[in-house]
Amino acid sequence: MKIVLILLVSMFTFISTAFAQWIPLDSIRVQDANGVPVLLGQIVTTRGIVTTQRELGASLVYFQDRTDGMVAFDAPFGAGVKRGDSIEVTGTVVQFNG
């Protein structure tokens, strides 16, 4: 019985990860009346194409999809991608400098 339970949990985890839902970038940018992102503090998954990386020596990666563009701040991520890469990113929505 324990093996069956472990197998079911493993299958659920694989299916949940393999079919994780992603949202377009313009949906992440939706703001309330005060200019605060509606998804602030939430973990989201999105996809895009890297357009610029490591601008001015910083760990910034700019990427875009057909709806919008976004920037990711992460040194290891920035070092691991190059312009033109198709990426899927999962992270927490934060607001930077208003």
N, CA, C and O atoms as a DFTB+ gen file, in Angstrom:
392 C
 N C O
     1  1       0.814      -1.191       0.000
     2  2       0.000       0.000       0.000
     3  2       0.862       1.262       0.000
     4  3       0.536       2.242      -0.670
     5  1       1.963       1.235       0.754
     6  2       2.856       2.380       0.825
     7  2       3.458       2.676      -0.544
     8  3       3.591       3.841      -0.919
     9  1       3.821       1.647      -1.287
    10  2       4.400       1.814      -2.625
    11  2       3.381       2.446      -3.570
    12  3       3.729       3.313      -4.371
    13  1       2.138       2.018      -3.480
    14  2       1.087       2.571      -4.332
    15  2       0.895       4.058      -4.027
    16  3       0.745       4.867      -4.943
    17  1       0.899       4.413      -2.753
    18  2       0.741       5.806      -2.357
    19  2       1.903       6.654      -2.875
    20  3       1.690       7.750      -3.392
    21  1       3.113       6.156      -2.739
    22  2       4.293       6.878      -3.234
    23  2       4.209       7.043      -4.753
    24  3       4.524       8.111      -5.278
    25  1       3.793       6.010      -5.448
    26  2       3.649       6.065      -6.899
    27  2       2.614       7.115      -7.307
    28  3       2.847       7.888      -8.236
    29  1       1.475       7.145      -6.617
    30  2       0.437       8.124      -6.938
    31  2       0.910       9.557      -6.689
    32  3       0.659      10.445      -7.504
    33  1       1.584       9.779      -5.581
    34  2       2.106      11.112      -5.273
    35  2       3.142      11.517      -6.317
    36  3       3.149      12.663      -6.767
    37  1       4.008      10.598      -6.703
    38  2       5.024      10.883      -7.720
    39  2       4.378      11.238      -9.053
    40  3       4.798      12.188      -9.714
    41  1       3.364      10.484      -9.449
    42  2       2.685      10.755     -10.710
    43  2       1.992      12.120     -10.664
    44  3       2.042      12.868     -11.640
    45  1       1.348      12.452      -9.541
    46  2       0.676      13.734      -9.409
    47  2       1.687      14.874      -9.511
    48  3       1.438      15.871     -10.188
    49  1       2.820      14.724      -8.841
    50  2       3.857      15.749      -8.878
    51  2       4.373      15.934     -10.290
    52  3       4.530      17.068     -10.743
    53  1       4.640      14.843     -10.999
    54  2       5.128      14.924     -12.372
    55  2       4.105      15.596     -13.274
    56  3       4.456      16.470     -14.066
    57  1       2.866      15.205     -13.164
    58  2       1.820      15.776     -14.010
    59  2       1.631      17.254     -13.694
    60  3       1.467      18.061     -14.609
    61  1       1.650      17.622     -12.417
    62  2       1.485      19.024     -12.030
    63  2       2.625      19.873     -12.582
    64  3       2.400      20.993     -13.039
    65  1       3.839      19.349     -12.541
    66  2       4.994      20.084     -13.031
    67  2       5.025      20.119     -14.546
    68  3       5.295      21.164     -15.138
    69  1       4.752      18.993     -15.177
    70  2       4.825      18.900     -16.632
    71  2       3.781      19.768     -17.311
    72  3       4.012      20.272     -18.410
    73  1       2.648      19.945     -16.677
    74  2       1.573      20.714     -17.284
    75  2       1.290      22.002     -16.515
    76  3       0.151      22.467     -16.457
    77  1       2.351      22.574     -15.923
    78  2       2.185      23.823     -15.181
    79  2       1.662      24.897     -16.127
    80  3       2.108      25.003     -17.270
    81  1       0.730      25.674     -15.650
    82  2       0.114      26.697     -16.478
    83  2       0.974      27.947     -16.467
    84  3       1.438      28.377     -15.410
    85  1       1.187      28.523     -17.621
    86  2       1.933      29.772     -17.721
    87  2       0.997      30.852     -18.227
    88  3      -0.006      30.570     -18.884
    89  1       1.337      32.087     -17.915
    90  2       0.500      33.205     -18.325
    91  2       1.316      34.184     -19.157
    92  3       2.529      34.287     -18.974
    93  1       0.663      34.909     -20.076
    94  2       1.385      35.886     -20.896
    95  2       1.881      37.054     -20.041
    96  3       1.328      37.347     -18.981
    97  1       2.926      37.705     -20.524
    98  2       3.548      38.786     -19.768
    99  2       2.602      39.950     -19.484
   100  3       2.671      40.541     -18.406
   101  1       1.729      40.290     -20.417
   102  2       0.842      41.424     -20.159
   103  2      -0.124      41.145     -19.007
   104  3      -0.607      42.085     -18.376
   105  1      -0.413      39.881     -18.722
   106  2      -1.266      39.541     -17.579
   107  2      -0.546      39.776     -16.255
   108  3      -1.176      40.071     -15.240
   109  1       0.768      39.643     -16.275
   110  2       1.558      39.864     -15.060
   111  2       1.631      41.354     -14.736
   112  3       1.738      41.732     -13.569
   113  1       1.574      42.191     -15.754
   114  2       1.713      43.638     -15.576
   115  2       0.425      44.361     -15.175
   116  3       0.462      45.571     -14.955
   117  1      -0.693      43.676     -15.074
   118  2      -1.959      44.317     -14.707
   119  2      -1.824      44.948     -13.321
   120  3      -1.338      44.318     -12.381
   121  1      -2.268      46.217     -13.214
   122  2      -2.155      46.954     -11.954
   123  2      -3.519      47.384     -11.441
   124  3      -4.478      47.505     -12.203
   125  1      -3.589      47.613     -10.122
   126  2      -4.826      48.129      -9.536
   127  2      -4.857      49.652      -9.693
   128  3      -3.977      50.227     -10.334
   129  1      -5.858      50.300      -9.116
   130  2      -6.029      51.751      -9.253
   131  2      -4.869      52.548      -8.663
   132  3      -4.658      53.699      -9.046
   133  1      -4.117      51.960      -7.740
   134  2      -2.979      52.632      -7.114
   135  2      -1.660      52.364      -7.822
   136  3      -0.613      52.827      -7.370
   137  1      -1.693      51.625      -8.925
   138  2      -0.479      51.316      -9.667
   139  2       0.305      50.147      -9.102
   140  3       1.476      49.969      -9.440
   141  1      -0.316      49.351      -8.253
   142  2       0.332      48.183      -7.658
   143  2      -0.049      46.941      -8.471
   144  3      -1.228      46.745      -8.769
   145  1       0.929      46.097      -8.837
   146  2       0.589      44.892      -9.594
   147  2      -0.432      44.024      -8.857
   148  3      -0.294      43.769      -7.661
   149  1      -1.447      43.577      -9.576
   150  2      -2.491      42.733      -8.993
   151  2      -1.891      41.416      -8.492
   152  3      -2.360      40.862      -7.498
   153  1      -0.869      40.918      -9.167
   154  2      -0.239      39.646      -8.790
   155  2       0.968      39.824      -7.872
   156  3       1.756      38.893      -7.708
   157  1       1.126      41.002      -7.272
   158  2       2.263      41.287      -6.398
   159  2       2.408      40.213      -5.321
   160  3       1.450      39.899      -4.615
   161  1       3.606      39.656      -5.201
   162  2       3.900      38.648      -4.195
   163  2       3.528      37.233      -4.596
   164  3       3.844      36.289      -3.872
   165  1       2.864      37.062      -5.735
   166  2       2.466      35.726      -6.179
   167  2       3.538      35.100      -7.063
   168  3       4.296      35.800      -7.733
   169  1       3.588      33.789      -7.053
   170  2       4.517      33.046      -7.910
   171  2       3.812      32.766      -9.229
   172  3       2.715      32.207      -9.251
   173  1       4.451      33.158     -10.331
   174  2       3.881      32.965     -11.654
   175  2       4.903      32.302     -12.569
   176  3       6.108      32.349     -12.319
   177  1       4.402      31.687     -13.628
   178  2       5.254      31.098     -14.658
   179  2       4.892      31.734     -15.987
   180  3       3.713      31.847     -16.322
   181  1       5.898      32.150     -16.748
   182  2       5.681      32.762     -18.046
   183  2       6.761      32.295     -19.017
   184  3       7.734      31.656     -18.617
   185  1       6.584      32.616     -20.269
   186  2       7.544      32.226     -21.313
   187  2       7.913      33.442     -22.147
   188  3       7.161      34.414     -22.218
   189  1       9.074      33.376     -22.773
   190  2       9.475      34.464     -23.649
   191  2      10.782      34.172     -24.347
   192  3      11.392      33.120     -24.153
   193  1      11.201      35.125     -25.165
   194  2      12.462      35.052     -25.900
   195  2      13.403      36.095     -25.320
   196  3      13.024      37.255     -25.155
   197  1      14.637      35.687     -25.010
   198  2      15.632      36.607     -24.461
   199  2      16.014      37.612     -25.545
   200  3      16.406      37.231     -26.648
   201  1      15.893      38.905     -25.217
   202  2      16.246      39.952     -26.177
   203  2      17.555      40.643     -25.810
   204  3      18.310      41.036     -26.700
   205  1      17.833      40.796     -24.541
   206  2      19.065      41.433     -24.070
   207  2      19.460      40.780     -22.764
   208  3      18.603      40.410     -21.961
   209  1      20.766      40.638     -22.552
   210  2      21.225      40.065     -21.292
   211  2      22.451      40.808     -20.792
   212  3      23.209      41.392     -21.566
   213  1      22.622      40.772     -19.513
   214  2      23.789      41.352     -18.840
   215  2      24.099      42.765     -19.309
   216  3      25.256      43.115     -19.542
   217  1      23.068      43.558     -19.443
   218  2      23.218      44.940     -19.874
   219  2      24.029      45.729     -18.860
   220  3      23.749      45.674     -17.662
   221  1      25.010      46.448     -19.320
   222  2      25.880      47.271     -18.481
   223  2      26.551      46.461     -17.372
   224  3      26.830      46.989     -16.295
   225  1      26.808      45.189     -17.634
   226  2      27.484      44.332     -16.675
   227  2      26.595      43.831     -15.553
   228  3      27.062      43.098     -14.681
   229  1      25.323      44.207     -15.553
   230  2      24.403      43.783     -14.501
   231  2      23.800      42.424     -14.833
   232  3      23.928      41.927     -15.952
   233  1      23.150      41.842     -13.857
   234  2      22.529      40.526     -14.026
   235  2      21.081      40.662     -14.496
   236  3      20.189      39.997     -13.970
   237  1      20.857      41.508     -15.468
   238  2      19.515      41.727     -15.989
   239  2      19.316      40.924     -17.264
   240  3      20.177      40.911     -18.144
   241  1      18.179      40.259     -17.353
   242  2      17.824      39.536     -18.570
   243  2      16.466      40.060     -19.019
   244  3      15.467      39.912     -18.315
   245  1      16.442      40.667     -20.190
   246  2      15.188      41.146     -20.758
   247  2      14.637      40.062     -21.675
   248  3      15.371      39.479     -22.472
   249  1      13.334      39.796     -21.554
   250  2      12.712      38.815     -22.439
   251  2      11.312      39.299     -22.783
   252  3      10.733      40.121     -22.073
   253  1      10.781      38.782     -23.874
   254  2       9.460      39.218     -24.307
   255  2       8.697      38.091     -24.967
   256  3       9.273      37.120     -25.456
   257  1       7.375      38.247     -24.967
   258  2       6.508      37.366     -25.738
   259  2       5.715      38.261     -26.682
   260  3       6.063      39.430     -26.847
   261  1       4.677      37.752     -27.296
   262  2       3.933      38.561     -28.269
   263  2       3.100      39.660     -27.619
   264  3       2.573      40.525     -28.319
   265  1       2.971      39.643     -26.283
   266  2       2.121      40.609     -25.601
   267  2       2.881      41.717     -24.890
   268  3       2.339      42.809     -24.724
   269  1       4.125      41.476     -24.462
   270  2       4.815      42.442     -23.614
   271  2       6.268      42.022     -23.420
   272  3       6.716      41.021     -23.978
   273  1       6.991      42.791     -22.630
   274  2       8.359      42.473     -22.271
   275  2       8.541      42.559     -20.776
   276  3       7.737      43.188     -20.088
   277  1       9.591      41.933     -20.257
   278  2       9.830      41.916     -18.824
   279  2      11.329      41.762     -18.582
   280  3      12.086      41.407     -19.485
   281  1      11.738      42.034     -17.357
   282  2      13.136      41.868     -16.977
   283  2      13.219      40.928     -15.782
   284  3      12.374      40.963     -14.887
   285  1      14.243      40.094     -15.781
   286  2      14.517      39.188     -14.664
   287  2      15.851      39.585     -14.048
   288  3      16.816      39.845     -14.768
   289  1      15.910      39.634     -12.731
   290  2      17.131      39.972     -12.001
   291  2      17.652      38.717     -11.330
   292  3      17.121      38.313     -10.295
   293  1      18.672      38.091     -11.885
   294  2      19.240      36.898     -11.271
   295  2      20.564      36.585     -11.949
   296  3      20.590      36.307     -13.147
   297  1      21.660      36.625     -11.208
   298  2      22.989      36.430     -11.782
   299  2      23.176      35.054     -12.424
   300  3      23.608      34.994     -13.576
   301  1      22.874      33.947     -11.739
   302  2      23.072      32.642     -12.384
   303  2      22.194      32.467     -13.631
   304  3      22.632      31.893     -14.628
   305  1      20.971      32.960     -13.568
   306  2      20.080      32.875     -14.723
   307  2      20.650      33.691     -15.886
   308  3      20.681      33.228     -17.026
   309  1      21.102      34.913     -15.582
   310  2      21.668      35.781     -16.614
   311  2      22.901      35.197     -17.272
   312  3      23.132      35.402     -18.464
   313  1      23.691      34.472     -16.500
   314  2      24.900      33.858     -17.052
   315  2      24.586      32.617     -17.884
   316  3      25.416      32.181     -18.681
   317  1      23.388      32.044     -17.704
   318  2      23.059      30.787     -18.375
   319  2      22.243      30.911     -19.644
   320  3      21.942      29.906     -20.288
   321  1      21.875      32.142     -20.018
   322  2      21.072      32.314     -21.233
   323  2      21.779      33.244     -22.197
   324  3      22.706      33.965     -21.829
   325  1      21.319      33.213     -23.447
   326  2      21.867      34.126     -24.442
   327  2      20.734      34.669     -25.297
   328  3      19.639      34.109     -25.322
   329  1      21.002      35.748     -25.985
   330  2      20.004      36.390     -26.828
   331  2      19.416      35.391     -27.812
   332  3      20.148      34.650     -28.469
   333  1      18.096      35.375     -27.912
   334  2      17.401      34.470     -28.820
   335  2      16.913      33.191     -28.170
   336  3      16.134      32.455     -28.774
   337  1      17.358      32.908     -26.941
   338  2      16.900      31.700     -26.241
   339  2      15.413      31.804     -25.916
   340  3      14.924      32.864     -25.525
   341  1      14.715      30.711     -26.079
   342  2      13.327      30.614     -25.638
   343  2      13.359      30.090     -24.209
   344  3      13.928      29.032     -23.944
   345  1      12.745      30.833     -23.286
   346  2      12.835      30.484     -21.871
   347  2      11.456      30.389     -21.232
   348  3      10.489      30.977     -21.716
   349  1      11.384      29.643     -20.145
   350  2      10.216      29.608     -19.284
   351  2      10.714      29.984     -17.896
   352  3      11.655      29.383     -17.378
   353  1      10.081      30.974     -17.309
   354  2      10.551      31.538     -16.043
   355  2       9.447      31.416     -14.997
   356  3       8.285      31.713     -15.270
   357  1       9.822      30.977     -13.806
   358  2       8.906      30.967     -12.669
   359  2       9.534      31.825     -11.579
   360  3      10.694      31.632     -11.216
   361  1       8.763      32.769     -11.064
   362  2       9.294      33.636     -10.027
   363  2       8.191      34.394      -9.322
   364  3       7.015      34.289      -9.670
   365  1       8.595      35.156      -8.331
   366  2       7.673      35.956      -7.545
   367  2       7.572      37.356      -8.160
   368  3       8.586      37.975      -8.483
   369  1       6.357      37.837      -8.316
   370  2       6.133      39.173      -8.867
   371  2       6.484      40.202      -7.805
   372  3       5.953      40.168      -6.695
   373  1       7.392      41.125      -8.155
   374  2       7.777      42.229      -7.268
   375  2       7.650      43.526      -8.043
   376  3       7.617      43.531      -9.274
   377  1       7.581      44.618      -7.312
   378  2       7.526      45.931      -7.935
   379  2       8.840      46.628      -7.640
   380  3       9.266      46.698      -6.487
   381  1       9.477      47.139      -8.668
   382  2      10.769      47.795      -8.513
   383  2      10.628      49.282      -8.813
   384  3      10.237      49.658      -9.918
   385  1      10.935      50.104      -7.865
   386  2      11.001      51.549      -8.057
   387  2       9.700      52.136      -8.603
   388  3       9.723      53.014      -9.466
   389  1       8.581      51.653      -8.102
   390  2       7.277      52.207      -8.490
   391  2       6.888      51.803      -9.864
   392  3       5.819      52.185     -10.341
